Structures are given as structure tokens and as C-alpha cells.
């Protein structure tokens, strides 16, 4: 089978060029450049960790024009931030949703750097089922990329070979490139547009990991006076070892369970106190806005 590399190269460049007008850049609070892209109805999405609450964001569009943007809201559980330009921006394309991807499929990351278009080619390295983020968000699919890209692409769109939007490029542990899927972004954007934030579960307890012999769990180091943990009868020094009968080995596992879908639910915590284990019923609260 012969492959026309020149035609393939042009096809990839054409896909990136078609998406470029939807992509903008901004300078983060860490004084580096990151990307954002038009979702729909004039709203842009970006990487949540690149946008600080209360800061002024100035988007540089593909045309080189700059426009101030308001932070509508952030969802740490999915890594999505929603921005709204202060003034209307004309001729912003909306990227179409891509088809389902498989390992080996072409992936094109598109970014922007002070108005200059960026693009890099890679492949989908792994596709897996839904998973829960470190901050408790439900992510519709695991999509890891085999791609060599830098921080300027963070928050930019990842496209398939037909120019369909797979999702947004983020960096996981060890700066591994992953995709926040289209469906997850769509759900987060709808909530942020309606409420300005995404609810997160709240225990109202400061926790510290403990490993003492066979005992592993999350020790209560402090309690909020009006928090659910104190209301349920937890005390400083108690060790949380189970959640609805499933073992808990440390605070990270609890944080993963305290996602948006946990607020308002009743759970049973296994508590080790003075060497005696007991069950405590608790209604998970909604994390106060800071």
C-alpha cells in the first residue's frame, strides 16, 4: 500500500487550520501561556488549573485581537473552566463533536500563542471506561494521548482526523497528555452556565493519612464547627477506615468519593476510635464556596 505523505501532511494541516479560528490564548497566573477554545454561544472553555478565581483574563484570539473575559466558573473535579468574553466576538466557529476513538487513531492537538496558531500530531494511546478524578469528578471515558506537546496546548482542543472534537487537552500526573472528553465538558459547561460552580461533597474534617500496623485510613485532625462530620458525632483522633463497607486507605480515597454526585447523599462511615470500630451515618454536605 503506497502512502502519499505530502497529501497526508496537507490533510492534517488543513484540519488544524480549520479549527484555529476557534482557539485563543491567555497568560496564566503562573505567567505562562495556555489555550482556550470556543465551545458555543460565545463561551470559551479552558483548563481549570490555568485560571485563578477572581483574576482578570485577557484572551488573544486567532485574529490577534484581544478581549477581556469573565470567569463564569470552574470545576476542579473535571478540570474545566468556563470563560465569557466581555464583548461579543464575531465569526467564532463551533467545533463539531467527534466520533468515538480507538487506540491508534490520529489525534491533532491545536493551540494558540499570542494569536499564532499551534498544532501537533499524535495518536490516541489508550481508551478506557469511565473513571473518577482525584477530586471526585466522573469522567466519561479515559483517553490518553501518545503526543509530544507543551504547556501552550493545555486547554486547547484535540481533534480527530475529520476535525471532530474529541475533547480538551489536559496534563495528568508526570505531565502525561490526556483528553477531557466532549461529553464531560458538555455536562460541566451546562452546570457552570446555570450555577457558576459545580457542587462538591463536604465532610467538614481535616484529614491526615495514617498507617499503623494493620490500620490504614484517614485520621480526623480537625473539625469544622458547622460541618457534617461534627454533626454526625466524629471526634478529633477518630480514624475513617471505610465508606459504605468499602475500605478507605487514606484521605485521597475519601476525596475521590466526595465528587459532585456525593453532595446530599447519606453514607455509612467505618470509624476506628480508641481501638474500637463503629459505624456512623452521615449526610454529605456541599462544599462551601471559597
RAGI-V92652 format. One record per backbone hydrogen bond with DSSP energy under -0.5 kcal/mol. NH is the residue of the N-H (numbers start at 0). CO is the residue of the C=O. If there is no record, write none. Layout:
BEGIN
NH_CO ; NH_CO
END
This chain:
BEGIN
4_2 ; 7_3 ; 8_4 ; 9_5 ; 10_6 ; 11_7 ; 12_8 ; 13_9 ; 14_10 ; 15_11 ; 16_12 ; 17_13 ; 18_14 ; 19_15 ; 20_16 ; 21_18 ; 22_19 ; 23_35 ; 24_59 ; 25_33 ; 27_25 ; 27_31 ; 28_49 ; 30_27 ; 33_25 ; 34_153 ; 35_23 ; 36_44 ; 37_21 ; 38_42 ; 39_42 ; 42_39 ; 43_82 ; 44_36 ; 45_80 ; 46_34 ; 47_78 ; 49_46 ; 50_47 ; 51_49 ; 54_51 ; 56_68 ; 58_56 ; 58_66 ; 59_24 ; 60_58 ; 60_64 ; 63_60 ; 66_58 ; 68_56 ; 69_83 ; 71_69 ; 71_81 ; 72_81 ; 74_79 ; 77_74 ; 78_74 ; 79_74 ; 80_45 ; 81_72 ; 82_43 ; 83_69 ; 84_41 ; 85_67 ; 89_87 ; 92_90 ; 94_37 ; 94_92 ; 97_164 ; 103_123 ; 104_101 ; 106_121 ; 107_158 ; 108_106 ; 108_119 ; 109_156 ; 110_117 ; 111_151 ; 112_115 ; 115_112 ; 117_110 ; 119_108 ; 121_106 ; 122_145 ; 123_104 ; 124_122 ; 124_143 ; 125_143 ; 127_141 ; 130_138 ; 132_136 ; 135_132 ; 136_76 ; 138_130 ; 138_136 ; 139_137 ; 141_127 ; 142_140 ; 142_178 ; 143_125 ; 144_176 ; 145_122 ; 146_144 ; 148_146 ; 152_149 ; 153_150 ; 154_168 ; 155_152 ; 157_166 ; 158_107 ; 159_163 ; 162_159 ; 164_95 ; 165_157 ; 165_163 ; 166_157 ; 167_179 ; 168_155 ; 169_177 ; 171_175 ; 174_171 ; 175_172 ; 177_169 ; 178_142 ; 179_167 ; 180_178 ; 181_165 ; 184_180 ; 185_181 ; 186_182 ; 187_183 ; 188_184 ; 189_185 ; 190_186 ; 191_187 ; 192_188 ; 193_189 ; 194_190 ; 195_190 ; 195_191 ; 197_73 ; 198_196 ; 200_257 ; 201_284 ; 205_221 ; 207_218 ; 209_216 ; 211_214 ; 214_211 ; 215_213 ; 216_209 ; 216_248 ; 217_239 ; 218_207 ; 218_216 ; 219_237 ; 220_205 ; 220_218 ; 221_205 ; 223_203 ; 226_223 ; 228_202 ; 230_226 ; 231_227 ; 232_229 ; 233_228 ; 236_219 ; 237_234 ; 238_271 ; 239_217 ; 239_237 ; 240_238 ; 240_269 ; 241_269 ; 242_245 ; 243_267 ; 245_242 ; 247_240 ; 252_249 ; 253_249 ; 254_250 ; 255_251 ; 256_252 ; 257_253 ; 257_254 ; 258_256 ; 261_258 ; 262_258 ; 262_259 ; 263_283 ; 264_261 ; 266_281 ; 268_266 ; 268_279 ; 269_241 ; 270_268 ; 270_277 ; 271_238 ; 272_270 ; 272_275 ; 275_272 ; 277_270 ; 279_268 ; 281_266 ; 283_264 ; 283_281 ; 284_201 ; 286_199 ; 286_284
END
